[in-house]
């Protein structure tokens, strides 16, 4: 699993930096040689990146890097935050039985235990991704509305809108730890708001939680100098210049 996470994060960075420009075709054999791993983790990573909206199918040639802009990423993240916020607000206002919140609480507890271990190894990041995705599934299952879930499935396929797409810049472990801790506090606040039937609060935290992805992306690009190849991708110049966090 750690090999897949390594490839996944490295490919994200290569796409964001412009090293793999829009339209570039990604072949399993070539990537396998590049990263020194078998084709299995390569294939898994490519499928995941396609689900995140960073790649698109290129017929029999596998996948190609998808063209997207700064506005596309901002819109996708905003859409996810809006939809998740609405779903959680409605769940809180309707009222959720205590037992229904237990899976989400258990996920928070397991994530707390994981983050307390440190430092962040590839295997820990892999486990965090699993727990983060599980939390989002559990919390969104509290609202059964079919339309919202259908729209969220579509938003998940947009660039950087999925719950785990913000995990990049693997070299900066300290920064990653801070981001995971902030995300964990968001998770805790969401569960508390739903339990207290505070719909407006649950919605606000969900939207801020989604925005963490954009803040993390901007900071990573600035700190890791991932925009060095921005000549082929104007998006990264914009992110680098407008980075808000220090």
DOTI-936348 format. One record per residue: residue number from 1; chain; x, y, z of N, C-alpha, C in turn. Coordinates in steps of 0.05 Angstrom, whole numbers, plus 32768, in hexadecimal, padded with zeros to 4 digits. Layout:
% residues N
R  ronu  pado  n.xx  n.yy  n.zz  ca.xx  ca.yy  ca.zz  c.xx  c.yy  c.zz
R   NUM     A     X     Y     Z      X      Y      Z     X     Y     Z
...
END
This chain:
% residues 246
R  ronu  pado  n.xx  n.yy  n.zz  ca.xx  ca.yy  ca.zz  c.xx  c.yy  c.zz
R     1     A  8010  7FE8  8000   8000   8000   8000  8011  8019  8000
R     2     A  8028  8019  800E   8039   8030   8010  8044  8037  7FF4
R     3     A  804A  8023  7FE4   8054   8028   7FC9  803F  8038  7FB9
R     4     A  8026  8030  7FBC   8011   803E   7FAD  800F  805B  7FB7
R     5     A  8011  8060  7FD1   8010   807B   7FDC  8027  808B  7FD2
R     6     A  803F  807F  7FD1   8057   808D   7FC7  8053  8096  7FAA
R     7     A  804A  8084  7F9A   8045   808A   7F7D  802F  809F  7F7A
R     8     A  801A  809C  7F8A   8003   80AE   7F88  800C  80CB  7F8E
R     9     A  801B  80CF  7FA4   8023   80EA   7FAC  8038  80F5  7F99
R    10     A  804B  80E4  7F8F   805F   80EE   7F7D  8052  80F6  7F62
R    11     A  803E  80E7  7F59   8031   80EE   7F40  8021  8108  7F43
R    12     A  8014  810B  7F5A   8005   8124   7F60  8019  813C  7F5D
R    13     A  8030  8139  7F6A   8044   814F   7F6A  804D  8155  7F4E
R    14     A  8052  8140  7F3E   805B   8143   7F23  8047  8151  7F12
R    15     A  802D  814B  7F16   8018   8158   7F07  8015  8175  7F0F
R    16     A  8016  817A  7F2A   8014   8196   7F34  802B  81A7  7F2B
R    17     A  8043  819C  7F2A   805A   81AC   7F23  805C  81B2  7F05
R    18     A  804C  81A4  7EF5   804E   81A7   7ED9  8062  8194  7ECC
R    19     A  8070  8185  7EDD   8083   8171   7ED2  8075  815D  7EC0
R    20     A  805C  8157  7EC7   804A   8147   7EB6  8034  815A  7EAC
R    21     A  8037  8166  7E95   8025   817B   7E8B  800A  816F  7E82
R    22     A  7FF7  8181  7E7F   7FDD   8178   7E75  7FE0  816A  7E5A
R    23     A  7FD2  8154  7E57   7FD3   8144   7E3F  7FE8  812F  7E3E
R    24     A  7FFA  812F  7E51   8010   811B   7E53  8003  80FF  7E59
R    25     A  800A  80EC  7E49   8000   80D1   7E4D  8011  80C1  7E61
R    26     A  8004  80B4  7E73   8013   80A5   7E88  8010  8088  7E83
R    27     A  8026  807B  7E7E   8026   805E   7E77  8031  804E  7E8F
R    28     A  8024  8038  7E96   802C   8029   7EAD  8048  801F  7EAC
R    29     A  8051  8016  7E95   806C   800B   7E92  8081  8021  7E98
R    30     A  807D  8038  7E8C   8090   804E   7E8F  8091  8057  7EAC
R    31     A  8079  8059  7EB8   8078   8063   7ED4  8084  804E  7EE7
R    32     A  8080  8035  7EE1   808B   801F   7EF1  80AA  8021  7EF2
R    33     A  80B6  8027  7EDB   80D3   802B   7EDA  80DB  8044  7EE9
R    34     A  80CC  8059  7EE5   80D2   8073   7EF2  80D3  8071  7F10
R    35     A  80BF  8063  7F1C   80BD   8062   7F39  80C9  8049  7F45
R    36     A  80D2  8036  7F34   80DE   801E   7F3E  80CB  800C  7F4D
R    37     A  80B2  800B  7F44   809E   7FF9   7F51  8090  7FE9  7F3B
R    38     A  8081  7FD5  7F44   8072   7FC5   7F31  805B  7FD6  7F25
R    39     A  804D  7FCA  7F12   8037   7FD9   7F05  801E  7FDA  7F16
R    40     A  801D  7FC8  7F2A   8004   7FC8   7F3B  8000  7FE2  7F4A
R    41     A  8014  7FED  7F5A   800F   8006   7F67  800C  801D  7F53
R    42     A  8019  801B  7F3C   8016   8030   7F27  7FF9  8031  7F1E
R    43     A  7FEE  8019  7F18   7FD3   8018   7F0E  7FBF  8023  7F23
R    44     A  7FC3  801B  7F3C   7FB2   8024   7F52  7FB3  8042  7F55
R    45     A  7FCB  804E  7F54   7FCE   806B   7F56  7FC1  8079  7F3F
R    46     A  7FC4  806F  7F27   7FB8   807C   7F0F  7F9A  807C  7F12
R    47     A  7F8E  8067  7F1A   7F71   8065   7F1E  7F68  807A  7F32
R    48     A  7F77  807C  7F49   7F70   808F   7F5E  7F72  80AC  7F54
R    49     A  7F87  80B2  7F45   7F8A   80CD   7F3A  7F75  80D4  7F26
R    50     A  7F6C  80C0  7F17   7F56   80C4   7F04  7F3C  80CA  7F14
R    51     A  7F38  80BC  7F2A   7F21   80C1   7F3B  7F21  80DD  7F47
R    52     A  7F3A  80E7  7F4C   7F3D   8101   7F57  7F3B  8117  7F42
R    53     A  7F39  8110  7F29   7F36   8124   7F14  7F50  812E  7F09
R    54     A  7F67  8123  7F11   7F80   812D   7F06  7F88  811F  7EEC
R    55     A  7F7D  8108  7EE7   7F82   80F9   7ECF  7F68  80F4  7EC0
R    56     A  7F6A  80EE  7EA7   7F52   80E6   7E97  7F5A  80CE  7E86
R    57     A  7F47  80BE  7E80   7F4D   80A6   7E6F  7F55  80AF  7E53
R    58     A  7F69  80A0  7E49   7F73   80A7   7E2E  7F71  808E  7E1C
R    59     A  7F5A  8082  7E1C   7F55   806B   7E0B  7F66  8054  7E13
R    60     A  7F71  8046  7DFF   7F83   802F   7E05  7F9E  8037  7E10
R    61     A  7FA3  8051  7E10   7FBD   805A   7E1A  7FBE  805F  7E38
R    62     A  7FA8  8058  7E45   7FA8   805B   7E62  7F9C  8076  7E6B
R    63     A  7FAD  8086  7E77   7FA4   80A0   7E82  7FB6  80B7  7E78
R    64     A  7FAA  80CF  7E78   7FB9   80E7   7E71  7FB3  80FC  7E86
R    65     A  7FC6  810E  7E8A   7FC3   8123   7E9D  7FAC  8136  7E94
R    66     A  7F9A  813B  7EA5   7F83   814C   7E9E  7F8B  8169  7EA0
R    67     A  7F80  8179  7E8E   7F85   8196   7E8F  7F71  81A3  7EA2
R    68     A  7F7B  81B3  7EB5   7F69   81C1   7EC7  7F76  81DB  7ED0
R    69     A  7F66  81ED  7EDA   7F70   8207   7EE1  7F6D  820C  7EFF
R    70     A  7F78  8222  7F08   7F74   822A   7F24  7F56  822D  7F2B
R    71     A  7F47  8238  7F19   7F2B   823C   7F1E  7F1D  8221  7F20
R    72     A  7F25  820D  7F10   7F19   81F2   7F12  7F1D  81E7  7F2E
R    73     A  7F35  81E9  7F39   7F3B   81DE   7F53  7F2B  81ED  7F68
R    74     A  7F2B  8207  7F67   7F1C   8217   7F7B  7EFE  8210  7F7A
R    75     A  7EF3  820E  7F62   7ED7   8208   7F5E  7ED0  81EC  7F69
R    76     A  7EE2  81D9  7F64   7EDD   81BD   7F6C  7EDD  81BB  7F8B
R    77     A  7EF1  81C9  7F97   7EF3   81C8   7FB4  7EDB  81D6  7FC1
R    78     A  7ED3  81ED  7FB5   7EBC   81FC   7FBF  7EA2  81EB  7FBD
R    79     A  7EA0  81DD  7FA6   7E88   81CC   7FA2  7E87  81B6  7FB6
R    80     A  7E9D  81A9  7FBC   7E9E   8194   7FCF  7E96  819E  7FEB
R    81     A  7EA2  81B5  7FF3   7E9C   81C0   800D  7E7F  81C8  8010
R    82     A  7E74  81D3  7FFA   7E57   81DB   7FFA  7E45  81C2  7FFD
R    83     A  7E4A  81AE  7FED   7E39   8196   7FEE  7E3C  8187  8008
R    84     A  7E54  8183  8012   7E58   8175   802B  7E4C  8185  8042
R    85     A  7E50  81A0  8041   7E45   81B1   8056  7E26  81AF  8057
R    86     A  7E1A  81AF  803F   7DFD   81AE   803E  7DF3  8193  8049
R    87     A  7E01  817D  8041   7DF9   8163   804B  7DFB  8161  8069
R    88     A  7E11  816B  8074   7E15   8169   8091  7E02  817C  80A0
R    89     A  7DFC  8193  8095   7DE9   81A5   80A2  7DCE  8198  80A3
R    90     A  7DC5  818C  808E   7DAB   817E   808D  7DAA  8167  80A0
R    91     A  7DC0  8158  80A2   7DC2   8141   80B4  7DBF  814B  80D1
R    92     A  7DCD  8161  80D8   7DCD   816C   80F3  7DB1  8176  80FA
R    93     A  7DA5  8184  80E7   7D8A   8190   80EC  7D75  817A  80EF
R    94     A  7D78  8165  80DF   7D65   814F   80E1  7D68  813F  80FB
R    95     A  7D81  813D  8104   7D87   812E   811C  7D91  8113  8115
R    96     A  7DA8  810B  8122   7DB5   80F2   811D  7DB6  80E2  8137
R    97     A  7DAD  80C9  8137   7DAF   80B9   8150  7DCC  80B6  8158
R    98     A  7DD1  80B4  8172   7DEC   80B2   817C  7DFC  809B  8171
R    99     A  7DEE  8084  816D   7DFC   806C   8163  7E05  8070  8146
R   100     A  7DF7  8081  8137   7DFF   8085   811B  7E19  8095  8119
R   101     A  7E1F  80A4  812D   7E38   80B4   812D  7E50  80A4  8137
R   102     A  7E4B  808D  8142   7E61   807D   814E  7E77  8075  813B
R   103     A  7E70  806C  8122   7E85   8066   810F  7E98  807D  8109
R   104     A  7E8C  8095  8106   7E9D   80AD   8101  7EAF  80B3  811A
R   105     A  7EA3  80B0  8131   7EB3   80B5   814A  7EC9  80A1  814C
R   106     A  7EC4  8088  8145   7ED8   8073   8146  7EEE  8079  8133
R   107     A  7EE7  8083  811C   7EFB   808A   8108  7F0D  80A1  8112
R   108     A  7F01  80B4  8120   7F11   80CA   812C  7F24  80BF  8140
R   109     A  7F1A  80AD  8151   7F2B   80A1   8166  7F43  8092  8159
R   110     A  7F3E  8083  8144   7F54   8074   8138  7F68  8087  812A
R   111     A  7F5E  809D  811F   7F6F   80B1   8112  7F80  80BF  8127
R   112     A  7F74  80C5  813E   7F83   80D1   8154  7F9B  80BF  815C
R   113     A  7F95  80A6  815F   7FAA   8093   8167  7FC0  8091  8152
R   114     A  7FB9  8093  8139   7FCC   8092   8123  7FDE  80AB  8123
R   115     A  7FD1  80C2  8126   7FE0   80DB   8125  7FF3  80DE  813D
R   116     A  7FEB  80D1  8153   7FFC   80D3   816C  8016  80C4  8169
R   117     A  8017  80B2  8156   802F   80A1   8153  8047  80B1  8149
R   118     A  8043  80BD  8131   8059   80CC   8125  8073  80BD  8125
R   119     A  8087  80C4  8115   8085   80D7   80FF  8075  80CB  80E7
R   120     A  8070  80DB  80D3   805F   80D2   80BE  806E  80C2  80A8
R   121     A  806B  80A8  80AA   8076   8096   8096  8062  8092  807F
R   122     A  806B  8086  806A   8059   8081   8053  8042  8070  805C
R   123     A  8047  805C  806D   8032   804A   8076  801D  8059  8087
R   124     A  8026  806C  8097   8014   807C   80A7  8003  808E  8096
R   125     A  800F  809A  8081   7FFF   80AB   806F  7FEA  809A  8061
R   126     A  7FF2  8082  8059   7FE0   8070   804C  7FC8  8069  805E
R   127     A  7FCE  8064  8077   7FB9   805E   808B  7FA7  8076  8090
R   128     A  7FB4  808E  8090   7FA4   80A6   8094  7F90  80AA  807D
R   129     A  7F9A  80A6  8065   7F88   80A9   804E  7F70  8097  8050
R   130     A  7F74  807E  8059   7F5E   806B   805C  7F4A  8075  8071
R   131     A  7F55  807F  8088   7F43   8088   809D  7F35  80A2  8095
R   132     A  7F42  80B3  8087   7F36   80CC   807E  7F1E  80C7  806B
R   133     A  7F23  80B5  8058   7F0E   80AE   8045  7EF7  80A0  8054
R   134     A  7EFD  808F  8068   7EE8   8082   8077  7ED8  8096  8087
R   135     A  7EE5  80A9  8093   7ED6   80BE   80A2  7EC2  80CC  8090
R   136     A  7ECB  80D4  8079   7EB9   80E3   8067  7EA2  80D2  805E
R   137     A  7EA7  80B8  8059   7E91   80A6   8052  7E7D  80A4  8069
R   138     A  7E87  80A0  8081   7E75   809D   8098  7E65  80B5  809D
R   139     A  7E71  80CD  809C   7E63   80E5   80A3  7E4F  80ED  808E
R   140     A  7E55  80E8  8075   7E42   80EF   8060  7E2B  80DB  805E
R   141     A  7E2F  80C3  8069   7E1A   80AF   8069  7E04  80B7  807D
R   142     A  7E09  80CB  808E   7DF5   80D4   80A1  7DDE  80E3  8093
R   143     A  7DE3  80ED  807A   7DCE   80FA   806B  7DC9  80E8  8052
R   144     A  7DB0  80DE  8050   7DAB   80CA   803B  7DA3  80D6  8020
R   145     A  7DA2  80F0  801D   7D98   80FC   8005  7DA7  80F3  7FEC
R   146     A  7D98  80E7  7FD9   7DA4   80DB   7FC1  7DB1  80F0  7FAF
R   147     A  7DA5  8107  7FAC   7DAF   811B   7F99  7DCA  8126  7FA3
R   148     A  7DCC  812C  7FBC   7DE5   8136   7FC7  7DFC  8122  7FC3
R   149     A  7DF7  8109  7FC9   7E0B   80F5   7FC6  7E13  80F1  7FA9
R   150     A  7E00  80F3  7F97   7E06   80F1   7F7A  7E18  8108  7F71
R   151     A  7E12  8120  7F7A   7E22   8137   7F73  7E3E  8135  7F7F
R   152     A  7E40  812B  7F98   7E5A   8128   7FA5  7E6C  8114  7F96
R   153     A  7E5F  80FF  7F8B   7E6E   80EB   7F7C  7E7B  80F9  7F63
R   154     A  7E6C  810B  7F57   7E76   8119   7F3F  7E8C  812D  7F47
R   155     A  7E88  813B  7F5D   7E9C   814E   7F66  7EB6  8141  7F6E
R   156     A  7EB5  8129  7F79   7ECD   811A   7F80  7EDF  8115  7F69
R   157     A  7ED5  8116  7F51   7EE5   8111   7F39  7EF1  812A  7F2D
R   158     A  7EED  8140  7F3B   7EF9   815A   7F33  7F13  815E  7F40
R   159     A  7F26  816D  7F34   7F41   8171   7F40  7F41  817A  7F5C
R   160     A  7F4D  816B  7F6E   7F51   8172   7F8A  7F38  8175  7F9A
R   161     A  7F22  8168  7F92   7F09   816A   7FA1  7F05  8152  7FB3
R   162     A  7F12  813C  7FAE   7F0D   8125   7FBF  7F1A  8128  7FDA
R   163     A  7F10  811B  7FEF   7F1A   811F   800B  7F38  811B  800E
R   164     A  7F44  8109  7FFF   7F60   8104   8003  7F73  8111  7FEF
R   165     A  7F68  8121  7FDD   7F79   812D   7FC8  7F8D  8142  7FD2
R   166     A  7F89  814B  7FEA   7F9B   8160   7FF4  7FB6  8156  7FFE
R   167     A  7FBA  813C  7FFF   7FD3   8131   8009  7FE9  8131  7FF4
R   168     A  7FFA  8146  7FF6   8010   8149   7FE3  8028  8152  7FF3
R   169     A  803E  8159  7FE5   8056   8163   7FF2  805F  8150  8008
R   170     A  8064  8137  8002   806B   8123   8016  8085  8128  8025
R   171     A  8096  813A  801A   80AF   813F   8028  80AC  814F  8041
R   172     A  8096  815F  8043   8093   8171   805A  8081  8163  806F
R   173     A  808D  8151  807E   807E   8141   8091  8072  8152  80A7
R   174     A  8081  8167  80B0   8077   8178   80C6  805D  8186  80BD
R   175     A  805E  8191  80A5   8047   819F   809A  802F  818C  8097
R   176     A  8034  8174  808E   801F   8160   808A  8012  815A  80A5
R   177     A  8023  8157  80BA   8018   8152   80D4  8005  8168  80DE
R   178     A  800C  8181  80D9   7FFB   8197   80E0  7FE1  8197  80D1
R   179     A  7FE2  8191  80B7   7FCA   8190   80A7  7FB8  817A  80B0
R   180     A  7FC3  8162  80B6   7FB3   814C   80BF  7FA6  8153  80DA
R   181     A  7FB4  8161  80EB   7FA9   8169   8105  7F92  817C  8102
R   182     A  7F95  818F  80F0   7F7F   81A2   80EB  7F67  8193  80DF
R   183     A  7F6C  8182  80CC   7F56   8172   80C1  7F47  8162  80D6
R   184     A  7F57  8157  80E9   7F4B   8146   80FE  7F3A  8157  8110
R   185     A  7F42  8170  8116   7F31   8182   8126  7F18  8189  8117
R   186     A  7F19  818C  80FD   7F01   8190   80EE  7EEE  8179  80F0
R   187     A  7EF9  8161  80EE   7EE9   8148   80F0  7EDB  8148  810C
R   188     A  7EEA  814E  8120   7EDF   814E   813B  7EC8  8162  813E
R   189     A  7ECD  817A  8133   7EB9   818F   8134  7EA0  8188  8125
R   190     A  7EA2  817B  810E   7E8B   8174   80FE  7E7A  8160  810E
R   191     A  7E86  814C  811A   7E77   8138   8129  7E69  8145  8141
R   192     A  7E77  8157  814E   7E6C   8165   8166  7E54  8176  815D
R   193     A  7E56  8184  8147   7E41   8195   813D  7E28  8185  8136
R   194     A  7E2C  816E  8129   7E16   815D   8122  7E08  8152  813A
R   195     A  7E18  814A  814D   7E0E   813E   8166  7DFD  8153  8175
R   196     A  7E05  816C  8174   7DF7   8182   8182  7DE1  818E  8171
R   197     A  7DDD  8183  8159   7DC9   818D   8146  7DCE  81AA  813E
R   198     A  7DE7  81B1  813B   7DEF   81CC   8133  7DF6  81CB  8115
R   199     A  7DE1  81CD  8105   7DE4   81CB   80E8  7DF6  81E0  80DB
R   200     A  7DF2  81F9  80E3   7E02   820E   80D7  7E1F  820B  80DD
R   201     A  7E26  8202  80F6   7E42   81FE   80FE  7E4D  81E6  80EE
R   202     A  7E3F  81D1  80EB   7E48   81B9   80DD  7E4F  81C1  80C0
R   203     A  7E3D  81D1  80B4   7E42   81DA   8098  7E5A  81EB  8095
R   204     A  7E5E  81FE  80A8   7E75   8210   80A7  7E8F  8200  80AA
R   205     A  7E90  81ED  80BC   7EA9   81DE   80C0  7EAF  81CD  80A7
R   206     A  7E9A  81C1  809B   7E9E   81B1   8083  7EA9  81C1  806C
R   207     A  7EA0  81DA  806A   7EAA   81EB   8054  7EC7  81F3  8059
R   208     A  7ECD  81F9  8072   7EE9   8200   8079  7EFB  81E8  8075
R   209     A  7EF1  81D0  807C   7F00   81B7   8079  7F07  81B3  805B
R   210     A  7EF4  81B8  804A   7EFA   81B4   802D  7F0E  81C9  8024
R   211     A  7F0D  81E1  802E   7F20   81F6   8026  7F3C  81F0  802F
R   212     A  7F3F  81DE  8043   7F5A   81D6   804C  7F6A  81CA  8035
R   213     A  7F5C  81BC  8023   7F6A   81B0   800C  7F78  81C6  7FFB
R   214     A  7F6A  81DC  7FF6   7F75   81F1   7FE6  7F8C  81FF  7FF5
R   215     A  7F89  8204  800F   7F9E   8210   801E  7FB7  81FF  801E
R   216     A  7FB3  81E5  8021   7FC9   81D2   8022  7FD7  81D1  8007
R   217     A  7FC9  81D1  7FF2   7FD4   81D1   7FD7  7FE5  81EA  7FD2
R   218     A  7FDA  8201  7FD9   7FE9   821A   7FD5  8003  821B  7FE5
R   219     A  8001  8212  7FFF   8019   8212   8010  802E  81FE  8006
R   220     A  8025  81E7  7FFE   8037   81D2   7FF4  8046  81DC  7FDB
R   221     A  8038  81E9  7FC9   8045   81F3   7FB1  805A  8208  7FB8
R   222     A  8054  8219  7FCB   8068   822D   7FD3  807F  8222  7FE2
R   223     A  807A  8211  7FF6   808F   8206   8007  80A1  81F2  7FF8
R   224     A  8095  81E2  7FE7   80A5   81CD   7FDA  80B0  81D5  7FBF
R   225     A  80AA  81EF  7FB7   80B3   81F9   7F9D  80AA  81E7  7F86
R   226     A  8091  81DD  7F89   8086   81CC   7F74  807F  81DB  7F5A
R   227     A  8080  81F5  7F5C   8079   8205   7F44  8091  820B  7F32
R   228     A  80A7  81FE  7F36   80BF   8204   7F27  80BC  81FE  7F09
R   229     A  80A9  81EC  7F02   80A5   81E6   7EE6  808B  81F2  7EDC
R   230     A  8084  8209  7EE7   8069   8215   7EE2  8066  821F  7EC5
R   231     A  807B  821F  7EB6   8079   822A   7E9B  8064  821C  7E8B
R   232     A  805F  8202  7E91   804B   81F3   7E81  8031  81F2  7E90
R   233     A  802F  81FF  7EA7   8016   81FE   7EB7  8012  8218  7EC6
R   234     A  8006  822C  7EBA   8002   8246   7EC7  7FF4  8244  7EE2
R   235     A  7FE5  822F  7EE6   7FD7   822B   7F00  7FEA  822E  7F17
R   236     A  8001  8222  7F15   8013   8221   7F2C  8021  823B  7F32
R   237     A  8025  824C  7F1D   802F   8266   7F22  801B  8276  7F32
R   238     A  8001  8273  7F2C   7FEC   8281   7F3A  7FEB  8278  7F57
R   239     A  7FEC  825E  7F5C   7FEC   8254   7F77  8004  825D  7F86
R   240     A  801B  825C  7F7A   8034   8263   7F88  8033  8281  7F8F
R   241     A  8029  8291  7F7E   8029   82AE   7F83  8014  82B6  7F98
R   242     A  7FFE  82A6  7F99   7FE9   82AE   7FAB  7FE8  829E  7FC4
R   243     A  7FFE  828F  7FCA   7FFE   827E   7FE2  7FF8  828F  7FFB
R   244     A  7FE5  8286  800B   7FDC   8295   8022  7FEA  828D  803C
R   245     A  7FF2  8273  803E   7FFD   8269   8057  801B  826A  8059
R   246     A  8026  826D  8071   8042   826D   8074  804A  8259  808A
END
